[in-house]
Amino acid sequence: MLRVLALASMIFLALTLQSHEFWLEPKKFRFAVGEVMNVNFRVGENFQGELWDMKRHKAENVTLYTTVGPVDLTKTVKATKDNHLSYKFTRAGTHLVTLRSNAAFIKLPGSDFNAYLKEDGLEDVLAQRQHANAQDSVREFYTRFAKLLVQVGPTTDNTYMKRAGLDHEIVPLLNPYTIKPGAYMKCQVWLNGQLRKHALVKVWSSFNGTTFLQNIYTESDGTVTFPIGTPGRWMVSSVAMAPSTKAGADYESKWASLVFEIQ
């Protein structure tokens, strides 16, 4: 029995380490006024993964932004196996949905934690641990900050570039619903109210069943620019980490994602 439990724990840990990204996934990205948007909360890689376990995690705030202001949707979130969030559109325009999660907890062996730091471009934390020859297991609090852009009707607006005040936030500087494949997308990355420079950003795109990944670092002004090579779903993501200011953990990480569609 103990061997079975140990194996199950190892499998769970491996899945956890491979399931970094968190995103808001709608059934589609373009709507007519009066249509209902259904969104799932997902965790995984390559636009593949599991539904977010809402028995273990919590959406502390979910907000919809339009040109007329924010709408708090937190109380409408459902801990179901599908359609975590539903919303009926009443006006045309570009719509932004944001989610802030609670701070979840994980404990990892030191070697696995170091591998995770390397994979996600957290070189400063990794260098500190290597300098100190740190091998002990690590306790971490992690929080998700996810954004989703959808388009209702043909008329676009500037809602896409709304800063929602998230601790870690990716802000597009172009509206994805006005550009086509062959163009370039430019985004800003904000962390704790400051533009984040020289940070790794992962850009995922999915087209005809194939997922592509670009690893790009932000410039000194906190911006990242990347080519839009194909239509389909796109996700921009990044993670930041610092020593924990809260009791019970060694580090705190903040995960940001932005999802949109290109036609």
Residue pairs with C-beta under 8 A, 6 or more apart in sequence:
13 108
13 112
16 106
17 108
17 112
17 115
17 116
18 45
19 43
19 44
19 45
19 49
19 50
20 45
20 116
20 119
20 120
20 239
20 255
21 43
21 44
21 45
21 49
21 202
21 204
21 235
21 237
21 255
21 257
22 41
22 42
22 43
22 52
22 101
22 144
22 146
22 255
22 257
23 41
23 42
23 47
23 146
23 148
23 235
23 237
23 257
23 259
24 39
24 40
24 41
24 42
24 85
24 97
24 99
24 146
24 147
24 148
24 257
24 259
25 39
25 40
25 41
25 42
25 47
25 259
26 37
26 38
26 39
26 40
26 148
26 150
27 37
27 38
27 39
29 149
29 150
29 151
29 233
29 260
29 261
30 150
30 151
30 152
30 177
30 261
30 263
31 37
31 89
31 150
31 151
31 152
31 153
32 89
32 152
32 153
33 89
33 90
33 91
33 92
33 152
33 153
34 88
34 89
34 90
35 88
35 89
35 152
36 86
36 87
36 88
36 89
37 85
37 86
37 87
37 88
37 89
37 150
38 82
38 83
38 85
38 86
39 83
39 84
39 85
39 86
39 87
39 97
39 148
40 51
40 52
40 82
40 83
40 84
40 85
41 51
41 52
41 54
41 59
41 84
41 85
41 99
41 146
42 49
42 50
42 51
42 52
43 49
43 50
43 52
44 50
46 204
46 206
46 211
46 213
47 204
47 206
47 211
47 233
47 235
48 211
51 81
51 82
51 84
52 84
54 77
54 79
54 84
55 79
56 104
57 101
57 102
57 104
57 144
58 101
58 102
59 74
59 77
59 84
59 99
59 100
59 101
60 74
60 100
60 101
60 102
61 72
61 74
61 98
61 99
61 100
62 72
62 73
62 74
62 76
62 77
62 85
62 97
62 98
62 99
62 100
63 70
63 71
63 72
63 73
63 74
63 97
63 98
63 164
64 70
64 71
64 73
64 87
64 95
64 96
64 97
65 71
65 95
65 96
65 97
65 98
65 159
65 162
65 164
66 91
66 93
66 95
66 96
66 159
67 93
67 157
67 158
67 159
68 91
73 85
73 87
73 97
76 85
76 86
76 87
77 84
77 85
78 84
78 85
78 86
85 97
87 97
89 95
89 152
91 152
92 152
92 153
92 154
92 155
93 151
93 152
93 153
93 155
93 156
93 157
93 159
94 149
94 150
94 151
94 152
94 156
94 157
94 158
94 159
94 160
94 175
94 177
95 149
95 150
95 151
95 152
95 159
96 147
96 148
96 149
96 159
96 160
96 162
96 164
97 147
97 148
97 149
97 150
98 145
98 146
98 147
98 148
98 164
98 166
99 144
99 145
99 146
99 147
100 143
100 144
100 145
100 166
100 167
101 143
101 144
101 145
102 143
103 141
103 142
103 143
103 246
103 252
104 141
104 142
104 143
105 139
105 140
105 141
105 248
105 249
106 139
106 140
106 142
107 137
107 138
107 139
107 140
108 116
108 137
108 138
108 140
109 137
110 129
110 134
110 135
110 136
110 137
110 138
111 135
113 129
113 137
113 138
113 140
114 126
114 129
114 130
116 122
117 123
117 125
117 126
117 129
117 241
118 126
120 200
120 239
121 199
121 200
121 215
121 217
121 239
122 200
122 239
122 240
122 241
125 241
125 242
125 251
128 134
138 250
138 251
139 244
139 248
139 249
139 250
139 251
140 244
140 249
140 250
140 251
140 252
140 253
141 244
141 246
141 248
141 249
141 251
141 252
141 253
142 252
142 253
142 254
142 255
143 167
143 252
143 253
143 254
143 255
144 255
144 257
145 166
145 167
145 168
145 169
145 254
145 255
145 256
145 257
146 256
146 257
146 258
146 259
147 164
147 166
147 169
147 170
147 256
147 257
147 258
147 259
148 258
148 259
148 260
149 160
149 172
149 176
149 177
149 258
149 259
149 260
150 260
150 261
151 177
156 175
156 177
156 178
158 175
160 172
160 174
160 175
160 176
160 177
161 171
161 172
161 173
161 175
162 171
163 169
163 171
163 190
166 190
166 256
167 191
167 192
167 254
168 189
168 190
168 191
168 192
168 238
168 239
168 240
168 254
168 255
168 256
169 189
169 190
169 191
169 256
170 187
170 188
170 189
170 190
170 201
170 236
170 237
170 238
170 256
170 257
170 258
171 187
171 188
171 189
171 190
171 258
172 185
172 186
172 187
172 236
172 258
172 260
173 186
173 187
173 188
173 223
174 183
174 185
174 186
176 185
176 234
176 260
176 261
176 262
177 260
177 261
177 263
179 185
179 228
179 262
180 228
180 231
180 262
180 263
181 228
181 229
181 230
181 231
181 262
182 227
182 228
182 229
183 227
183 228
184 225
184 226
184 227
184 228
185 225
185 226
185 227
185 228
185 234
186 223
186 224
186 225
187 201
187 223
187 224
187 236
187 258
188 195
188 222
188 223
189 195
189 196
189 199
189 201
189 218
189 222
189 223
189 224
189 238
189 256
190 196
190 222
191 199
191 240
191 254
194 222
195 221
195 222
195 223
196 218
196 222
196 238
196 240
197 218
197 219
197 220
197 221
197 222
198 217
198 218
198 219
198 220
199 217
199 218
199 238
199 240
200 215
200 216
200 217
200 238
201 215
201 216
201 217
201 218
201 224
201 236
201 237
201 238
202 213
202 214
202 215
202 235
202 236
202 237
202 238
203 213
203 214
203 215
203 216
203 224
203 226
203 234
203 235
203 236
203 237
204 211
204 212
204 213
204 234
204 235
204 236
204 237
205 211
205 212
205 214
205 228
205 229
205 230
205 232
205 233
205 234
205 235
206 212
206 232
206 233
206 234
207 230
207 231
207 232
208 232
212 229
212 230
214 226
216 224
216 225
216 226
217 224
218 224
224 236
228 234
228 262
230 262
231 261
231 262
231 263
232 261
232 262
233 259
233 260
233 261
234 259
234 260
234 261
234 262
235 257
235 258
235 259
236 257
236 258
237 255
237 256
237 257
237 258
238 255
238 256
239 253
239 254
239 255
239 256
240 253
240 254
240 256
241 251
241 252
241 253
241 254
242 251
242 252
243 250
243 251
243 252
244 250
244 251
244 252
245 252
246 252
